[in-house]
Amino acid sequence: MNNETYGYADTPALEDHLGLKKYFDGLSSFILNCPEPMTIAIQGGWRSGKTSAIEMILKELGEHKDLIQIKFNTWQYSRIAGDNLFLPLLRRMVDTLKEQIAIKAKEQGKRQIIGR
């Protein structure tokens, strides 16, 4: 059987092969030290590495337990929601926050009182 590779998988890179880690680390540091709420958009053309960058930044931020990461892929919802992404985004935020509150309550041995 031939083991030659043809093309590349369309999956996010898990390691930095382009020497961009210093930029990802800089953005992670900015996020951790920003005194005000901040919205950050990572934009680029198709297959430009947006998802890979986001995954590497989130991995760096994941080591900080006091942060709550809310992942929302607009591309997944754009076909069904069009320009009305507000409600799916809000739903994702609420669901993630509920999950995090339940985890914290369990860690502290408290009952969860939040309803659905």
N, C-alpha and C positions, 0 to 999 in steps of 0.2 A: 504494500500500500504506500502511496506517495504522501509524505508528511509535509509537503510544501504548503506555505500559507499564501492564500490569495485574498487580498483586501484586508480590511480591518473591521472588527466588531464595532457596532455603534453603541458602545457602553462607556460610561464615564471612566476616566483614568483614576486609578487608586494611588498612583505615585507620580511625583513631579519629575517628568523627563525633560522639561523645557527650562528649568532654572527659574521658575516663577514663585517658589516657596517664600522668598523674602517679601514679595508683594502680598501674598496670602497672609503671612504672619503679620505684616504691617496693618492690613485691614482688620485682622482678628484683634490686634492690640487696640486699634482705634475703637472697635465695637465695645471692647471690654472697658475702655477708659472714657468713653463719650459720656459727658455729664447730662446730656439731654436725650430724650427719645429720638430715634433716627430711623429713617427708611432708606434702605440701600438697594439699588437696582443694579443687577449685573446684566448687561446687554451685549449682544453680538450676533453675528450671522449664524446660520445653521452650521453645526459642527465646529464652531469656533472655540469650544471648550468651556462654555458657561457652566454646565452641570458639573464638570470635573472641578472647576474652580470652587463652586459652591460646596461640593462634597468635601474638598480639602479644608476649606475654611470652617465648615461645620464640625469636621473632625477635630480641628484645633480648639474650637469653642466648646466642644462636648466634654472637655476635661474640666470645665468650670460648672460645678453642680448648681450654682445659684442662677444660672441662665435657663430660660425656657425657650427651646427652639421650636418654631412653628413652620413646618415645611408645607409649602403650597406651590404646586406646579401649575402655573396659569395655562400652559399648553394643554394639559389634561382636560381642563374645563372649557377652554375657548371654543371648542366645537359645539358643545351643548349650551353653554351660557352666553356665547358671543361676547359682547362688550359688557355684559352684566355679571361681572365676576365678584361683585361685592358680597352677595349672599353666600356663595360657596366659600369664599374666603372667611367671612364671619363665622360660618358653621365650623370650618376647620379650626379657627382660633378658639371658639367655645369648646369644642370637643377636646382639643389639646390641653386647654387649661383645666377642664374637668379631670382629665386623665392625670395631670400633674398634681392636682389637689388631692385626688384619691391616693396617689403614691405617697405623698407627704403625710397624709393622715394615717395611712397604714404604717409608715415608718415610725410615726409618733404614737402608735397604738390607739388612735382615735377613730370613732365611727365617722363614716362619710355622711353628710347631711344634705348634700346637693342633689336635687332631683333632676330628672331629664326633661 
